[in-house]
Amino acid sequence: MNIYEKLQAARIKIAAGGIQKSGKNEFAKYKYYGLGDFLPQIMEACDELKITPIISTDSEGRKFVLELINSESPEEVIRFSIPIVQAQLKGVQPIQNLGAVITYSRRYLYMLAFEIIETDVIEESTGMQERTFKLDSTKSPREELERFWKFVGYDVDRLDEYLDKQSMKRGVPIDDDLITSVLNAQIDYVTREAQKINSQFSDVKIES
């Protein structure tokens, strides 16, 4: 088989395998695929059909590229690419931002190449109203942080534990300044994720 025939056979094999979704949007009530949900099936199909997948960047560093190489005829290659989108996660090291970019990009490259479609996400998102969080200056930083955690679906019962960790990490007391800083960082994170590719926050809007 040539590389096109092999890719089509791999797509059929993966589709027939019944991939299960582990990601869940608690608010919109739909599930989505994580990279780990389908990567083992893809690797198994590629091994069986003698396809070698390689991910790299283009020469200008603007795109991630997935090459599917026919291991039996290496001159046969199919390429898929997506733009590189920079992550700007607050409170993490630069290498963690890079990790997020790579993970999301791998996910979408494999979904693109092997025709893994999240139709229910598209259907549920169509016409879905935005969830809007409006900041309330009359509330204390603690009240606002609790309200934001409830809004995005975080476990408020673990808020004190989280603040303790942030206090120890930053070497500062748990006061209004720390809580405000935590709130701003989390709002910034959710806003950026909503603008990118995180389906958990795709319907979120923050208003000051």
LUMPA-573049 format. One record per residue (C-alpha): z negated, x negated, y negated. Coordinates in pm, whole numbers, plus 50000, padded with zeros to 5 digits. Layout:
<rs>
ZXY
...
</rs>
This chain:
<rs>
500005000050000
500644988949645
497874989849386
498835024449261
498685039149609
495365022149670
493895035349345
494965070649428
493475067449777
490225054649625
490085084049383
490535108849668
487885091549879
485345091049593
486015127349498
485565138149859
482265119749882
480395145349672
478845124049397
475475137349279
474385135948915
470975121248835
471075123148454
469785155348299
469855169347947
466695190247938
467675209847630
471295218447703
470425222748072
473225202248223
473395171148438
475555140448390
476545109748591
474665077248557
476355044648655
474285042648972
475445077049084
478975065949160
479145027849156
478135023649525
480885048149629
483425029849412
482474996049558
482715009949911
486155024849846
487374992949680
486154971849971
487834994250225
491134995350036
491094958549935
490794964549561
488904939549344
487484953949018
486804929148735
485384937948392
485954915048095
486804916747725
490154912747556
491044880547373
489974895247037
486634908047162
487424943747059
487754960347399
486134960747738
488794958448008
488564969148371
491154952748595
491834966848940
493484939549145
495244944149477
493394918149685
496324916649928
498854911349646
496894897249348
499894899449117
499474937449125
496974947648857
496114979948679
494144977248354
491935002348175
490244995747841
487855011547591
486744999647244
483564979047221
480924999847040
477944980246912
474454993446988
471784991546720
468595000146904
465424995146704
462444975846835
464344957047105
465724921947145
469434915247078
470004909347449
468734944747517
471264958747270
473944939247455
472714953047786
472984988747658
476564982847540
477604967647872
475964994948081
477525023647886
480915006447877
480924999848252
480035036148312
482945049548110
485455024048235
484785033248597
484805070448517
488155065848341
489735045448618
488565066648910
488975100748744
485285109748750
485075139748520
481975156648382
483585190848334
480305209448312
479145187048027
482305195547837
481975232447910
478295234147822
478855214347503
481685236547384
480295260147124
476775247447180
474675249246866
473245217546720
469545211446752
468275202046408
465075183446333
464115186245967
461475162345838
458485179545677
456795158945405
453795182345402
452745171545750
450855139945840
452695111346014
450875119746337
451885156446319
455495146746247
455585122246537
454185148346777
456675173846649
459555149246696
458465140747050
458415177647140
461825181946978
463525155047187
461625163847503
459245134347528
455865138747699
453415143347411
450495137847649
451555101347662
451775096747286
448355080147252
449225056047531
452505047547359
450795041947023
448195019447187
450994997947329
452754996446992
449494986946822
448894958547067
452514947047054
452594945646674
448994934146626
448174962046381
445774991746390
446885026946472
447125041246123
449605061445918
451735030445850
452185022846220
452855059146310
455415062446030
457135030746147
457265043646505
458615077246391
461335061346177
462385038046459
462655066646707
464545088946466
466965060246401
467405054646774
468095091346851
470485094246555
472505064346669
472555076047030
473805110246916
476655092946732
477585071947034
477785081447398
474355093247504
474875129247617
471115135447610
471225135947228
474825147047167
473745179847004
470955165046787
471025164346409
468285149246190
467735161345834
465425144845581
</rs>
